[in-house]
Amino acid sequence: IKKMWPSLWLLSCFLVALAWKLSSLTQKEVPLVNFDESVYFSHEQLQSPSTKEEILDLVKSAARNNQKIKVIGRGHSRSAIAQSDGVLMSLHNFTGLVGVDLQKKCVTVRTGTTLRALNGYLDEFGLALGNLPAVADQTIGGAISIGTHGTGLSHGNLASMITSLELISGNGEVITASADENPELFKAAQVSIGMLGVITEVTFQCVDKFNLEETLTVH
């Protein structure tokens, strides 16, 4: 044990120095990284609102202060489009179901909800999305905004299953869009890579719950 004291002392000094360095970092210097560590992000502010009112306040505050504001998802993209020298907004606290219409087989969900969580909600109502990607940890808002898709020539991407959505524009206006209401905005917002505002709610057209069967053929 005595022989180990010098090594332990050096290790403790290193840990103390590391802790001091981390504590001295400003918020802007703290990095965020995407899923495969190919893109690192820095930010002036990182905000995590949990209500629509808080999102509105942040958007209006950024507009008043002439700040850029971008929404970041779970980092399942290799694009640096969410890089910002202003405000980064994470919606991971803005989650859950808003409403279910069993007759129309439609569900409305907050966009910070992950696909994994949404699948759990749908299962309780005997519903499912018609097609899904391989990764279930993406947020709804992030997944639709970057055109996330599953597999199959006869299936559209996740955004094609949207029947309506709600977004908050850069000036703080709350806008509802669908094929019937603001149709041009609706089509643009379905895969908008975050350029049109903060998408807060999405309504999906679902299908009845189903099971997949795998068939392997040896040639």
N, C-alpha and C positions, 0 to 999 in steps of 0.2 A: 504493500500500500504506500509506504514511504517513497518508493521509486516512482510511483504514479503521480505524486504531488506536483512536480514541475509541469507535467503535461496537463493535469487538471487546472492548474493555475493559469496556464496559457489559454486553455479553452475558455475558462471563465472570463478572462480579459477580452477574448475575441467576441464572446456573446454580449458582454457589456457594451463594447464598441459598436457592435452591430445594432443593438437595441437603441443606442444613442443616435446612430445614423438614421435609422428608420423613423425615430421620433422627431428628427430634425427636418425630415422631408416636408416640403409644402404639399398641399393638396394637388397642385398642378404637376408635381414631379412623380406622384404615385402612378405607376403604369397599370393599364388594363391590357389583357392579352386575349386573342381569339383562341378557338379550341385547339389548333395545332401549333400555336405559338409562332405563327408566321406574320402576324400583325400586332403591333403594340400601340396602345392609345395613351395619349396624355390629355389632361383636361384642366380647365380652370375651376370648374365646379362639377360635382357629380350629385345629382338629385334623384331621389327615389320616392315619388309621390304615391299615396295610397288611395286617393279619391280624385274624382273628376275636378272638383273645386281646386284642389292643390295643383293639378296639371294646368288648369286655366290660369291660376296665379303665377306659376312659373313662366308660362308662355307670355303673358302680359308683361311681367317684370323684365323678361329678356328683350321684348320689343321696346319698352321704355328706355332701357339702358343700352340699346343698340348692340345687343349681344346675339351671337349665333347660338342656336339651340338644336341639338340633334338627339334622336332617340336611339338607344343601343339595346340590342336584344341579348341573346345568350352567347353571342360570339361564334355562331356556326356558319361563318362566311369568311372567305379569304380576302374579301374586299376591304379596303381602308376607307370606305365611304363614310363611316361613322366617326372618323377622325375629326376632332374639333379642338379649336383653341378657345372655345367658349364653354357653354353648358352642355353636359351630357345628361340625358334623362333616361333612367332605367325604370321600366314599369313592372319589375318583379314583385312589387307590393300591390299592384293594381290587378287583381285576379278574381276569378269566379264567374259563375253563370249569372246572367241578367234575367233571362227568361227562356221558357220552353213552350213551343206550340206543337203538341203531339199530333194534332190533326193535320197540320202542314208538314210535320217532321222537320221543323226548323228550331235552331237554338241560337240564342244571342249570348255572346261571351265577351268579357273584358280582355283586352289584347295582351296583357301581361301574363295571362294563363298559358301554361305550356300545353303542348299537344298531348303529353302523357296525362296531365290532369283532365283535359277535355275528354279524352277517351274514357276515363273513369266516370265522368259525369254522364256521358252518353250511354254507357253500359247500364246505368241505373234506370234509364228510360227506354231501354230496348232499341237504341239507335246507334248509328255509327257513321263516320265519314266514308264516302265511297271509295277513297283511295288515300294512302298515307305514304310519307317518305320513310326512309330507314331509321332516321333519328327522331326520337320523340321528346327530346329535351328543349327543342326550340320554342320560343314564345309564339303565340298566334300572330301578333303584329309583325314580328321579324320574319316568320315563315312566309306569310303572304307577300310581304313587301319585297322579298328577293326572288319571288317566283318559285318557291319550293314545290317539288312535284314528287309523285310516286312513280309507278311503273305501269305500262300498258298503253297501247295505241288508242284504245277507246276511252281513256280517262284523261280529263283535264288536270291542271295543277290545282293546288289548294285554293288559289284565288278564284278559280272558275266555279267553286262551290258556294261563293258568297252571294247572297241575295240583297244585302244592304249593309252599309257601314256608317259609322259616325266618326268624324274627325274634327280636330280643333286646328284652325288655320293659324298662320303666323301672327295675325292680329288679334287672336283670341276669339274668333267667331266659331260657334259650334254648328257644324253642317252635317245634315243627313243626306246620304246619296244612295241611289239604287237605280235599277233599270228604268224606273218611272220618274224618280225625283233626282234632279241634277245628273242625268245619265252620262254626260260627257265626263264630268268629274268622277263619277263612279267607275267608269272604265279605266280612267287614268290612275285612280287611287288603288285599284286592285293589286297592281304591282308597281308601286310608286317609289321604291327605294328611299322612302322617308322624305321626299322632296315637297310634298303637298301639305304637310302638317303632321300632327300627332293623331294617329288612328286610335281611338279609344274603345270602340265596340264594333264587333263584327257579327252578322247573322249568317249562319251556314245552312244550306239545304242538306239535310242528312238523308240516310237510307235506313231501312230496317237492319238491326244487328245481324251480323252474319259471321260464319267461320270460313277460313280458307283451307283448302285441301291441297296438299303438295303431292305431285306425281313425278316420280323419277323414272326416266326411260334410259335403258342401257343400249347403246348402238354398237 
